[in-house]
Each structure stands twice: as C-alpha cells, then as structure tokens.
Amino acid sequence: MDERFKLDNQLCFRLYSASRLMTQAYTPLLSEHGLTYPQYLVLMVLWEKDEQPVNDIAKRLLLETNTVTPLLKRMEAEGFVTRSRGREDARQIIVRLTQKGVDLQKQLTDVPEAMACATLCESVNESNILQLFGMLDGIIRQLQKK
C-alpha cells in the first residue's frame, strides 16, 4: 500500500477528528444554556466587541455570510442578539447582544477552564499551547491562500 494514503499519515484526519471531538466536548457545557458551539463562537466575537456587521462576524469566524446569517436568525429568535439595518449603510445588518446575550458570558465563566481541563494533556500543556496555536495559525493562513 502507498503510505501517502494511510489514514494515520493524514494531517487532515487528525485535525478533523480533533475538531469534531472538541465540538462534542463543548456540547454538554453549552446545551444547558440553550447554545450550540457555533452560537458560542458568535457570542465570543460579540463579547470582544459588540455591535458588529454580519460581514465582520463572518470574517472573524472564517465563514461565509450565508452560513452565519441563518445562525444569527436563530440566535435572534432565542433572544441572544438583535439584528438591525446599519445607520450609515442600510444594506449592512448590525448584530448586537441583548441583555440575555451579555448575561450568558457570566453564566459560562466555567466553560474555558472546563475545556482546558478536558484538552490539556502530557503533549499539550500550558507551556506549549501558544506554540500549538502558532502552528495551527500557520496552517490556517496557508490554506486561506488557496
């Protein structure tokens, strides 16, 4: 067999598996608050800076606006955000946190630590996590060029 086609030799499979399992680990922590992992990512973007255009949120999440828009509509229906036309450009949709969305940050303060406990191990620890971030950022930048 050609070694290039062995599953164990594929970086893509390791990244896919890690991503899938990471999302799975978040599920019980977020579902009790009525959130999905993608919704949590949107909230983190808005907690960093509230009142952002949909395009900016999509860019920050490395997603297309047509992927983010249905997600934001569901979040609005659930009372986490509001969407309104931009003042300067009516074509722009501005997303704002509601009080419920703001309050969620306080309710979810245990999530980052819980996920750190779930993922840090012998090969990934606090001392080398920044190195891992740098490697993953490099892969992301390289793939964005394509």
Secondary structure, 3 states (H helix, E strand, C coil): CCHHHCHHHCHHHHHHHHHHHHHHHHHHHHHCCCCCHHHHHHHHHHHHCCCEEHHHHHHHCCCCHHHHHHHHHHHHHCCCEEEEECCCCCCCEEEEECHHHHHHHHHCCCHHHHHHHHHCCCCCCCCCHHHHHHHHHHHHHHHHCC
